[in-house]
């Protein structure tokens, strides 16, 4: 029996999935994405466009 817990994925879920895909496809170390992973997890942005805007302001 398959139970779907979440029907839609947030932009954070999609971004983390994309980072994991890059890591596995290119056999990279996870250390490369640690800082971005943390920024994505703590972000209060509603979408990726807002996140990109706030990450550019922090640099």
C-alpha positions as CSV (number, residue, x, y, z in Angstrom):
1,X,0.0,0.0,0.0
2,X,1.3,3.4,-1.0
3,X,0.5,6.5,1.0
4,X,1.3,9.9,-0.3
5,X,2.3,12.2,2.6
6,X,2.8,15.3,0.5
7,X,1.3,16.0,-2.8
8,X,3.4,19.0,-3.7
9,X,7.0,19.7,-3.2
10,X,8.2,23.1,-2.1
11,X,11.0,24.9,-3.9
12,X,13.3,23.9,-1.0
13,X,12.6,20.3,-1.6
14,X,13.2,20.7,-5.3
15,X,16.5,22.5,-4.8
16,X,17.8,19.9,-2.3
17,X,16.8,17.2,-4.7
18,X,18.7,19.0,-7.5
19,X,21.8,19.3,-5.3
20,X,21.7,15.6,-4.5
21,X,21.3,14.7,-8.2
22,X,24.4,16.8,-9.0
23,X,26.4,15.2,-6.2
24,X,25.5,11.7,-7.3
25,X,25.9,12.3,-11.1
26,X,29.4,13.8,-10.7
27,X,30.6,11.8,-7.7
28,X,31.2,15.1,-5.8
29,X,31.7,15.6,-2.1
30,X,28.7,16.9,-0.2
31,X,31.0,19.6,1.4
32,X,30.5,21.6,-1.8
33,X,26.8,22.2,-1.1
34,X,26.8,22.4,2.7
35,X,26.5,26.2,2.9
36,X,23.8,26.4,0.2
37,X,21.9,23.5,1.9
38,X,21.9,25.5,5.1
39,X,20.8,28.7,3.4
40,X,17.9,26.8,1.7
41,X,16.8,25.2,4.9
42,X,16.7,28.4,6.9
43,X,15.2,30.6,4.1
44,X,11.8,32.2,4.7
45,X,11.3,32.9,1.0
46,X,8.1,31.8,-0.7
47,X,9.8,30.8,-4.0
48,X,13.2,30.4,-5.6
49,X,13.1,33.9,-7.2
50,X,12.8,35.5,-3.8
51,X,15.6,33.2,-2.4
52,X,17.9,34.2,-5.2
53,X,17.2,37.8,-4.5
54,X,18.0,37.5,-0.7
55,X,21.1,35.4,-1.4
56,X,22.5,38.1,-3.7
57,X,21.8,40.7,-1.0
58,X,23.8,38.7,1.6
59,X,26.9,38.6,-0.5
